Amino acid sequence: MAPEAKAEKKAPVRLLYDTWADDEKRIPAGTLLDVPVSAAKELIAAGKAERADPLPGDDA
């Protein structure tokens, strides 16, 4: 019996530009999304999103 693959941790991001989901639906800029950490890093590095999680000590 193979162990289950661990689900990738998710991180919240705020889109800075409109983007399109895999199903071709438009996601407007300003939308908050929980995406896998790897996708969040790619979006942030490309300048298409910003982190949307609170800083330590912030009440959000």
C-alpha positions in Angstrom: 0.0 0.0 0.0 1.6 3.3 -1.1 1.5 6.3 1.2 -0.8 9.1 0.1 1.0 12.1 -1.5 1.0 15.0 0.8 -1.0 17.9 -0.4 1.1 21.0 -1.2 0.8 23.8 1.3 -1.2 26.8 0.0 -0.5 30.5 0.3 -2.8 33.5 -0.2 -2.0 35.9 -3.0 -3.7 39.0 -4.4 -3.7 39.2 -8.2 -2.2 42.5 -9.6 -3.5 41.7 -13.1 -6.4 39.9 -14.7 -5.4 36.3 -15.3 -7.1 33.2 -16.8 -7.7 29.9 -15.0 -7.1 26.6 -16.7 -10.8 26.4 -17.7 -10.4 29.7 -19.6 -12.4 31.8 -17.1 -11.1 35.3 -16.3 -10.0 36.0 -12.8 -10.0 39.8 -12.2 -7.2 41.8 -10.7 -7.6 42.3 -6.9 -8.9 38.8 -6.4 -7.6 36.9 -3.3 -6.7 33.3 -4.1 -5.2 30.4 -2.1 -2.8 28.7 -4.4 0.0 26.1 -4.0 3.2 27.7 -2.7 5.0 26.9 -5.9 2.4 28.7 -8.0 2.4 31.6 -5.5 6.2 32.0 -5.9 5.9 31.9 -9.7 3.1 34.6 -9.7 5.0 36.9 -7.3 8.3 36.5 -9.2 6.5 37.4 -12.5 5.0 40.5 -10.9 1.5 39.2 -11.4 0.6 38.9 -7.7 1.6 39.9 -4.2 1.5 38.2 -0.9 -1.9 38.5 0.9 -1.0 37.0 4.2 -0.7 39.1 7.4 2.6 39.9 8.8 3.4 38.3 12.2 1.6 40.3 14.9 -1.0 41.7 12.5 -4.6 40.9 13.2 -6.2 40.1 9.9 
